[in-house]
Amino acid sequence: MQSIKRLGIWMDHSSAHLMEFSDNQIETKTLDSKFTHQEKEHSLRKGENLMHNKEQQQQGDYYKKLGEVIKGYDEVILFGPTDAKVELFNLLSADQHFAKIKIDVKSSDKMTEHQEHAFVKDYFQPNP
C-alpha cells in the first residue's frame, strides 16, 4: 500500500512555508517570491505600470514554482493571512494536472513555526 503524501503550505504574497507531513514528522522548506518590498520601491520609481507588470510576472513565477512542488503530493492544505492562498488555489483548480490532488484552503493569521506545524498536524490528523 502506497502512503499518502501530504503537504501544508502557509503562505502570503512574499513567501511560502512548505511543510511535508509524514509519520507524524514535519519537514519545512521556504520558498520566497522574488517580488520583495525593495523590488516594489525600485519599480515604483520607474512607474506604476511597470511595477504592476513586474509584480504580476513575478507573482506568476512564484505560483508556478509552488505548483511544481504541489504536483508531488496527494493532499495539500493552503493556509495563511492573505488572498495568496485563494489566488493559487484558483490557478491550480483551472489546471487538469492538479485534478487528482485534494487541495483545501483555510484562513489563518500570521503564525510562528511551531503554530504552523500544529496547524498542519491538526489538519491531517484530527483528534477523534
Secondary structure as GFF3:
##gff-version 3
##sequence-region A 1 128
A	DSSP	beta_strand	6	11	.	.	.	ID=ss1
A	DSSP	beta_strand	15	22	.	.	.	ID=ss2
A	DSSP	beta_strand	25	32	.	.	.	ID=ss3
A	DSSP	alpha_helix	37	46	.	.	.	ID=ss4
A	DSSP	alpha_helix	48	70	.	.	.	ID=ss5
A	DSSP	beta_strand	75	80	.	.	.	ID=ss6
A	DSSP	alpha_helix	84	93	.	.	.	ID=ss7
A	DSSP	three_ten_helix	96	98	.	.	.	ID=ss8
A	DSSP	beta_strand	102	107	.	.	.	ID=ss9
A	DSSP	alpha_helix	113	124	.	.	.	ID=ss10
###
